[in-house]
Amino acid sequence: MKYAITAATGHFGQYAVAALNHAVGADNVIVIARNQEKATKLFPNNEVRIGDYNSTPSMTEALHNIDRVLFISSQPGGPVARLDQHQNVIAALQANHVALTVYTSFPHADQAQSALASDHRATEVAIQAAGLKHSFVRNNWYLENEAGFIQALAHQQPAAYWTDQAMGWAAEQDYARAAVKVLTMDDPQPSYELAGPIRTYAQLGQDLASALNITNTATLVTREAYIAGLEQAGFDHDAASLFASFQEPAAVGDLRHTSADLMNLLDGDLTPLTTVVTRLVEQK
């Protein structure tokens, strides 16, 4: 059986390729990316194919003779709308009669309120309409998304946040490992709600402080004060507002849902908080 991972050179893709290589052998894992040189350097043991979400023919050729695909969602804000990119990939999956598509989606995408969910919801609908056998892995929030918060706390600087709603943080590599587990299952569920332990920023700050044996500097502020703080740190208003928007999915309650799916898929083997924190602190 041949497997493929799209958008493989991103962080999620790299974790997924490593996990899939371990599970089925690199000879059975096709890496799909836009940059041949980068992909070949990252994955010297895998076949690399060029596939661009902006082009249906490109993706159709890249997915030739592939049985199962981990379809990693693209990033919004590019010259081609994300939903259009996803439609191109779906057309290529359909043309190649791919036996199973695992798509990285948004928590409870079919009912979530956040604007970030809309492309994912539409993509799920399009995958279903195309008649593709599928499994949606609906990822909650990556701990890596909180690099600034974690680094500020680790250096005993004010670690600000503006929403007191809870989220299901887990390491990005854990979400990738879970997606690969679903990809290799005989008969996966149509969807999985993947989330780590549900906690607020206040609780995350306390857990981080305990792990690092330092004082908890996590501080709840208003959204306006959060943006102003980023501007004082050197960000322009648009960039500061963008960073503030990253907490919006939590603020509207889309990320507070508990689920055991991630724990069950990984047999309880979640990456320890201290491991992620140490890696992020060392990056600065």
SVG drawing of the C-alpha trace seen along z (x, -y; Angstrom):
<svg xmlns="http://www.w3.org/2000/svg" viewBox="-23 -51 42 54">
<polyline fill="none" stroke="black" stroke-width="0.4" points="0.0,0.0 1.3,-3.4 0.7,-6.4 1.3,-10.1 1.5,-13.2 0.8,-16.5 2.4,-19.8 5.0,-17.6 7.7,-20.2 5.8,-22.1 6.3,-21.3 3.2,-19.1 4.2,-17.3 7.7,-16.6 6.3,-15.0 3.8,-13.0 6.4,-11.7 8.6,-10.6 5.7,-8.8 4.5,-7.2 8.0,-6.1 8.3,-4.3 4.8,-2.7 5.0,-1.4 8.5,-2.0 9.9,-4.9 9.6,-2.9 5.8,-3.1 5.6,-6.8 5.4,-9.4 6.3,-13.0 4.4,-15.7 5.7,-19.3 6.2,-22.4 9.9,-22.6 11.8,-19.6 15.2,-20.6 13.8,-21.3 11.8,-18.1 14.7,-15.9 16.9,-17.4 14.4,-16.8 13.3,-13.3 16.3,-11.6 14.7,-8.1 11.4,-9.0 10.2,-9.4 9.5,-13.1 6.8,-14.4 6.1,-18.0 2.5,-18.9 1.1,-22.5 -2.3,-23.2 -2.7,-26.0 -2.9,-23.5 -5.2,-20.6 -3.1,-19.0 0.0,-19.2 -1.8,-17.5 -3.4,-15.0 0.0,-13.9 1.5,-13.8 -1.2,-11.5 -1.0,-9.0 -1.2,-5.4 -1.6,-6.5 -3.9,-4.5 -4.1,-6.7 -3.4,-10.4 -2.9,-12.6 -4.3,-15.9 -2.8,-18.7 -4.8,-21.9 -3.0,-24.9 -2.4,-28.2 -4.9,-31.1 -3.8,-34.4 -2.1,-33.3 -2.7,-34.6 -5.1,-31.7 -7.9,-31.3 -7.5,-28.4 -10.8,-26.8 -9.9,-27.0 -6.6,-25.3 -8.5,-22.6 -10.9,-22.1 -8.0,-21.5 -6.6,-18.8 -10.1,-17.2 -10.4,-17.1 -7.0,-15.3 -8.0,-12.8 -11.2,-12.1 -9.4,-11.7 -7.0,-9.2 -9.7,-7.2 -7.8,-7.5 -9.0,-4.9 -8.8,-6.9 -8.3,-10.7 -7.4,-11.9 -7.9,-15.7 -6.6,-17.9 -9.6,-20.0 -10.9,-22.4 -12.5,-21.3 -16.2,-20.6 -15.9,-22.2 -19.5,-21.5 -20.8,-23.8 -17.8,-26.0 -18.4,-29.8 -14.9,-31.0 -14.1,-32.4 -11.1,-30.0 -13.5,-27.1 -15.3,-28.2 -12.8,-26.9 -12.5,-23.7 -16.2,-23.2 -16.6,-23.8 -13.7,-21.4 -15.3,-18.7 -18.5,-19.2 -16.6,-19.1 -14.8,-15.9 -18.1,-14.2 -19.7,-15.5 -16.9,-14.0 -17.7,-10.6 -14.3,-10.1 -13.9,-7.7 -12.5,-10.0 -11.6,-10.6 -11.5,-14.2 -8.9,-14.7 -10.2,-17.9 -7.2,-19.4 -7.5,-21.6 -4.7,-24.0 -0.9,-23.4 1.2,-24.2 3.7,-25.6 1.2,-28.3 1.9,-29.7 5.7,-30.2 5.6,-33.9 3.5,-33.2 5.8,-30.4 9.0,-32.3 7.7,-35.3 6.8,-33.3 10.1,-31.3 12.0,-34.6 9.8,-36.0 8.3,-38.6 4.6,-39.4 2.8,-36.6 -0.4,-38.3 -3.5,-36.7 -7.0,-38.2 -9.4,-35.3 -10.3,-33.3 -11.9,-30.4 -10.4,-27.0 -8.5,-25.2 -7.2,-21.7 -3.5,-22.3 -1.2,-19.4 2.1,-19.2 1.9,-19.5 3.8,-16.2 1.1,-14.5 -1.6,-15.6 0.6,-14.5 1.2,-11.1 -2.6,-10.7 -3.3,-11.6 -0.9,-8.9 -2.5,-6.4 -5.8,-7.1 -4.3,-6.9 -3.0,-3.4 -6.1,-2.0 -8.2,0.7 -11.5,-1.1 -11.2,-4.6 -14.1,-6.7 -15.4,-9.4 -14.1,-12.0 -12.0,-12.4 -12.0,-15.4 -8.4,-15.6 -7.5,-17.7 -5.2,-17.6 -6.2,-18.4 -8.7,-21.2 -7.4,-24.2 -7.4,-28.0 -4.4,-30.3 -4.3,-30.8 -4.1,-27.1 -1.5,-26.7 0.6,-29.4 0.4,-27.7 1.3,-24.3 4.3,-25.9 5.5,-27.7 5.3,-24.5 7.2,-22.6 9.9,-25.3 9.9,-26.0 9.4,-29.7 6.8,-32.3 3.7,-32.4 3.6,-35.7 0.5,-34.8 -1.8,-37.9 -5.3,-38.3 -5.7,-41.7 -8.3,-43.2 -8.0,-42.5 -7.2,-46.2 -4.5,-46.1 -3.1,-42.9 -2.8,-44.7 -1.3,-47.8 1.4,-45.6 2.4,-44.1 2.6,-47.5 4.9,-48.6 7.0,-45.6 7.5,-46.9 4.7,-45.3 2.6,-47.6 -1.1,-47.7 -2.1,-45.3 0.4,-42.7 -0.6,-43.1 -4.3,-42.7 -3.4,-39.6 -1.7,-38.0 -4.6,-39.0 -7.0,-37.2 -5.3,-33.9 -7.1,-33.7 -10.5,-34.3 -11.4,-30.6 -10.9,-30.1 -12.8,-33.3 -16.0,-32.1 -15.8,-28.7 -14.8,-26.6 -11.8,-25.0 -13.2,-24.1 -14.7,-20.7 -13.3,-17.7 -12.4,-14.6 -10.5,-11.4 -9.8,-10.7 -6.2,-12.0 -5.3,-10.1 -7.0,-6.9 -5.2,-7.1 -1.8,-7.5 -2.5,-5.0 -2.1,-7.9 1.4,-8.7 1.2,-12.5 4.5,-14.5 5.2,-15.9 4.6,-19.6 8.2,-20.1 9.5,-18.6 7.6,-21.1 8.4,-24.0 12.1,-23.2 12.2,-23.1 10.4,-26.4 12.5,-28.2 15.7,-27.0 14.5,-28.4 14.8,-32.0"/>
</svg>
